[in-house]
Amino acid sequence: MANVKVIFGSTTGATESAAAEIAAAFGVQAINVANATADDFNADLLILGSSTWGLGELQDDWAVKIGLLENADLNGKLVAVFGLGDQSGFADTYCDAMGILARTAKSRGANLIGQTSAEGYGHSSSVAVEDGMFCGLALDDNNESEKTSSRIGAWVEKLKAHLG
Ligand SMILES: Cc1cc2nc3c(=O)[nH]c(=O)nc-3n(C[C@H](O)[C@H](O)[C@H](O)COP(=O)(O)O)c2cc1C
């Protein structure tokens, strides 16, 4: 059985709910980054989630604990990211924090999986988008909460395919 870990940062609970749903699909408990240790960043598949706050910033607990990711040895490890944001209210920085997590994980040697198409979203700019693709799963409980569960379901299936 592959060792899967889901680590999230959440201020008002939206990312926490998504993390719980994702973790349940892998039969594990999600870990709040506020309580995370270096050991938690060691997994066959590491799934990292953050909402975006300020203007394009990491969620507060992630901002405090980002050193754990910056120092993790992710060489050859599978990493997937997800983000919660508001594509209408913060159209220029939609899910930027997910992009920050992806960039940091890649700088540590991670093999990033779980990219998704940015088509059909209403944002105008995001550091989480490259060549029309989000670096992970972009969720928006402010405007499209009805899509969250199906987006998570499809994404989890894609991730599971990587585990063989
Ligand atoms: C003050 C404030 C700033 C925000 N800044 C952004 C932002 O820059 N980009 C974005 O996509 N969402 C932004 N959001 C929306 C939140 O990311 C969104 O509400 C998210 O679902 C919160 O998730 P959480 O409860 O897990 O922290 C902001 C929300 C607030 C209240």
The ligand as a Gaussian input file, in Angstrom:
#p B3LYP/6-31G(d) Opt

LIG

0 1
 C       -8.947000      38.986000       2.944000
 C       -9.040000      37.879000       1.941000
 C       -8.054000      37.766000       0.969000
 C       -8.122000      36.765000      -0.016000
 N       -7.177000      36.715000      -1.028000
 C       -7.325000      35.815000      -2.024000
 C       -6.426000      35.814000      -3.145000
 O       -5.494000      36.611000      -3.253000
 N       -6.613000      34.877000      -4.116000
 C       -7.640000      33.972000      -4.063000
 O       -7.749000      33.133000      -4.964000
 N       -8.508000      33.942000      -3.000000
 C       -8.379000      34.845000      -1.999000
 N       -9.257000      34.838000      -0.949000
 C      -10.339000      33.818000      -0.910000
 C       -9.994000      32.639000      -0.018000
 O       -8.843000      31.960000      -0.452000
 C      -11.184000      31.672000      -0.039000
 O      -12.258000      32.246000       0.664000
 C      -10.877000      30.292000       0.499000
 O      -11.981000      29.433000       0.265000
 C      -10.554000      30.284000       1.996000
 O      -10.161000      28.979000       2.354000
 P       -9.837000      28.540000       3.858000
 O      -11.092000      28.697000       4.634000
 O       -9.436000      27.126000       3.753000
 O       -8.718000      29.407000       4.352000
 C       -9.191000      35.817000       0.031000
 C      -10.176000      35.936000       1.032000
 C      -10.115000      36.944000       1.963000
 C      -11.209000      37.057000       2.986000

